[in-house]
Amino acid sequence: MLIGIAVTLASLWYGQNHGLLPVAASAEAELVDGLFNVMMTIGFGLFLLVEGTLVIAAIRFRRRKGDEGDGEHLEGNIPLEILWTALPAVVVLGISVYSFEIYTEMGGLNLMNHHASAKPVQLAYAPSSDSQHSSFPLLNLPFLAAAGLGEPPDMTQVEPDVTVNVTGLQYAFVFTYPETGIVDGELHIPTGQLVKLNLQAQDVLHAFWLPEFRVKQDMIPGEETTLVVEATREGTYPVVCAELCGPYHGGMRTQLIVQSPEDYAAWVQNRVAQAGPSTAAEAVAALPSQAATDAEYLAHFTEPMQLSLEAETLAQLH
């Protein structure tokens, strides 16, 4: 009983103090962290029980000096085997139900009708039915995409406070605020407000990852995906591409600036007051037509977490 109490207390403490996660900066992060902490509590308790049993057995039942006899022959213990099979099954089932609830609350089970595509998808390298042709023609097959997290169920009746269109391209993120016409290379959002991110890829697959928000969403060429987040902590956090998108994938990073509603409003007012293109299309049209060299294009990756959106990068919107 004392051992059980000690294991329980140690597991509960470690489950809340493991220090394995970055700071939680969103309401979604609190949900994910709660699930993770429960899993760490259970996992650490099982670790102590299993490893503790092994250590105790190795010490208590070790071969004594001068003992050359055979060990006791054991046939097994059916009740014990039922116990150590049933308990993990119950634990796994409980975690499954809990994770299902969290995933649903974050919009994971929303099939996102904007993902459902009645148009066919072309699959390359499909074998031809004509054996005389050595090439592999494209086949048109029905396709239904439901990529990761979407809008939480309650978002069907609640309008977001801020909407941002996010474009991923090799190798940068472009953020467009449709209500104000702001185009930027970093993301600014206020705390305590629902922010809807409409994600799309310009060229290849990318993944929009906010580690401190505990959310990640695929960016798919030709399809729009969605993330809805609510920031709870002011600060500056990384935005990372988590999908191998090319040789400079590691440099596809920028920053998320979480501000108070007042500071965010001031930032918006300041940006709107600045002269310059009001849309991404106008910004692209204002660029010189001369193509940038590789060195010029990659220059903005020389400093980690570069915030400015270079003209060469914006030109890739073409």
N, C-alpha and C positions, 0 to 999 in steps of 0.2 A: 504494500500500500504506500509506504514511504517512497519507494522508487517510482511508482506511478505518479504520485503528487509532484515529485521533483522533475520528472520528465515533462509533465503537463505544464508546470510553471516555466521551465526552461524553453519549451516550445512556444508558449504564448509570448514570452519576452522576445525571443529571436524573431518571431513572425512579425513583430512591430518595429524591430530595431536592426534589421539585417543590413541596411544601408546600400542595397544593390540598385536602387532606382534613382534617377535624377529627380530634381524638385518637381512637384506636381503643380502645374500652372493653369489647369483647366478643370471644369466640372467633370469632364470625361475622364481625366487622369485620376480623380478620386474614386471613380467606379472601378477602373482597371486596377488601381493599387489595392483596393479592398479585396478584390479577388486574388491578386497576387499574394497578399499577406496571408490570406487563409491557406493558400496552397503551400506557402513557405512554412507556416505553423504546422500543418499536417506532415509535410515532408520532413521537417527537422525532427518532429516527434518520432516518426517511423525510423529515421536514421539513428536516433539515440537508442531506440528499442532493438533494432537489428544489430547494429555494431556493438552495443552494450552486451547483448546476449552472446555474440561471438567472442568478445574479450573475456567475459566471465567463464564461458565454456572452455576456452583455451587455457585459462589459468586453473580452474577447478578440476577439470578432467584431463589434465595433461598426464603424460606417462611419468610415473614416479621412478626414481633411481632404483635400478635392480628389478624392475617389473618387466618380465619378458613374456607375459601371458597375452592371450587374445582379449580384445575388447568385448564388452557385453553385446550379444546379438539382439538387435531390436527389430521388430516386425513393423513398427510404425504406430501412429496414434490417430485413428480416424476422427475423433472429435476435434483434436487439435488441427488436423488438416482442413476440416470443415470450417473451423474458426478463422484460420489465416487465409482462407479463400473467400469467406463471406464478408469479413470486415473490409478488405480492400475493395470488394465489389460495391459495398454500401458507400464507402468513401468516394470512389470514382463516380458513382451515380449522383451523389450529393454535389460534387464539384461540377458535374455536367449540368445539373439543373441550375445551379448558381451562375455558371458562365453563360448558359443559355439566356437567363434573365438579363444579365449585363449586356450581352451582345444584342438582344432585342431592344433594350432601352437606348442603346447607342445607334440604332437604325440598321443593324447588320442583317436583319431578316426582311428589311424592306427591299423588295425586288427592284425598286427604282424603275418605274416605267420609262424613264428617259434612257435607261440602258437597254430595254427590250427593243430589239431591232428586227423588223420584219424583212428588211433587206438581206440578201444573201451575203455571205462572207466567202471570199476566194481563198481556197486552200491550195498552196503550191505543192508540187511534187506528189500529187495524187496519181496513182498508176493509171495509165490509159487502158481502155478496154480494147483499143486497136493495137494488136501486137506488132503491126508493121511499123508503127511510129515509135521511135526511141525517146522522143521528148515526153514530158509529163505535163499535160494541159491542166488548166485551172478548173476546179469543180466548184459549182455554186451550191452551197448547203445552207439550210436554215440555221440561225444562230440566235442564242439568247444570252446576253451578258448580264451578270449581276455581280459587280466588282466591289467587294469589301463593304465598308461602312457607307451609309447614305444618310438620308434625313431621318431623325428619330420619329416615331409614330405621331407624337404630338405636334410635329412641325406642319402637319397637314392643315392645322387650324391656326397656326401662329406664323406671322410674317417675320422674317429676320430683320434685325435692326440695321445690319450692314451686309451688303453683298459685294463680293470681290470675284472677278473673273481672273483665273490663274492659267497662264499658258506656259507649258514646259517645252523647252527646245534645247538642242545641244549648244551650249551647256549652261543654261540659265533659266530662271523663273521670271516671268513678266506679270506684274499685278496691275489690273485695270479696275478702277472703281467706276462702274457705269453711271452712278447717280451724280458724280462730280466731274467725270472725265479725267481723273488723275491716272497717270501711268507711271509706275515706279518699279524699281528693281528690288525693293524690300517691302515687307508686308507690315502695315500698321493696323492695329485693331484696338478697340476699347475694352476695358474690363466690364464684367457684369452684363454684357449684351450678346445676343445671339448673332453669330457671324456665319454667313453662308458662303462657302467657297465653291465656285463652279470651275471644275478642273478639265483641261483638255491638253493634248499633246500636239505639237506642231509637226513633229517628224517621226520619232520612234517612241517606244514605251518608256515612260518615266514613272516615278513613284514619289508622291508628295508626303514627306514624313516630318512630323513635329514630335520629337522625343519627349519633351516636357509636357506635351498635351496627350501623349499615349495614343495618337491616331496616325494612321498611314493609309493613303488611298492611291490606287493606280491612276495614271494619266494615260489615256488610250487614244491613239490617233483615230479621228473620225467619230469618236464617242465622247459624250460629256459625263463625267462622274461628279459626285458631290460630297462635300464634308460640311457638317454643321458643328461649330465649336463655341464654347463660352469660356473666355479667359477669366481667371479668378485671381491672378497674381501679376502685378506689373513687373516688367523686366525685359531683357533682350535675350532671345532664344534662337537656336539655330533652326534653319529650314534646310533639309537634306534630301537629295534624290537618293532613294533606296532601291533603285532598279538600274542594273548595269546597262547604260545607254550609249556607251562608246568609250574611246580611249581616254577621254578627259572627264569621265563620270565622277571621279573623286573631287573635281573642282566645281561641281554643280551644287553650290551651297549659297545661301544668303541668310538674312536674319529676319526674325519676327519681332517687332517692337510692340509690346503690350503697354498701353498708356491708360491713364485715368480718362473717363469720358470728357472731362474738361480739356486735358492736354491733347486728346485725339481731335476734338473739335477745333482747337487752335491749330493743330497740324494741318487739318483739312483746309481751314480758312487760309492759312499761309500758302499752301500749295496751289489753291485755286487762284489766289491773287497773283501768283508768279506768272509771268508771260511764258508762252510756249505751247506746244501741241496739246490739244485736249483729248485726243484719242490716239490709240496705238497706230492706226492707219495714217493719221496726220504726221505722227512722229517719224514713221518710216518714210513717208513722202518727202519729209524735210531733210533726210539724210543725203549726203553726196552719193552720186551713182558709182563712183570708183570703188571697186571691191577691195576689201582689206586683206592684207597679207596674213599668213598664219601667225606670225609674231605679233602683229597688231591685235589680232583677235584674241590671242591667249594672254595678252599683257595683263588683263584685269584679273587673271587667276594667280598672279605672282604674290599677292598679299592675301592671307587667309581671311575669309569672311568678308570679302569686298562687298560694299553695299551699293555703290553706284552702278547704274545700268549703262554700259558703254554703247556707243553708237553702233559698233560692229556687232554687238550681241543683239541689239534691237533690230538690226537689219536682217537678222535671220528669220524674222517674222514673214519675210517674203516667201 
